[in-house]
Amino acid sequence: MPLTVAREPVTGYGARSLYLAALDELARRYERTTLREALEEYEPPHGLFVVARDDGALAGAAGVRSIGDPDDALGEVKRLWVRPDLRRHGVATRIMTVLEGDAREAGFARLYLETGLRQPEAIALYRREDWVEVGAYPEGATRHPNSLLFTKPL
């Protein structure tokens, strides 16, 4: 069975496991012990979550949550994560392609994301996929020190 990427409720067992794996990796890389978000932010109508499966096994995931003025239809990509043994095999690219398409279908006009300087593989992915670095973020988005901000119109 090939790699599949599809929307799933973030509160489901598989999606939630991948979400927590992403938080765990961020905590290790950035030596943070607490990251708090409401999972409901990744559920319609406020957002969405996609899960990649490789031959049925959990492979990776990412989410989009609404930010800024609702009339502007802005979203923030969060929690992109791929299982370590599947990295550098195009899984993140597939996840982002599906996530962007699903976000467009859900009514988002532009996406933003933040990635830390300790994630050079993510920075390279976003630049390769035509994300543009920006200096400011809309109201309601998360901003951390030592990070880069990117945007992409849908």
Secondary structure, DSSP 8 states (H G I E B T S, - for coil): --EEEEE--TTSHHHHHHHHHHHHHHHHHHT-------GGGGSTTTEEEEEEEETTEEEEEEEEEEES-GGG-EEEEEEEEE-GGGTTTTHHHHHHHHHHHHHHHTT--EEEEEEETT-HHHHHHHHHTT-EEES---TT----SSEEEEEEE-
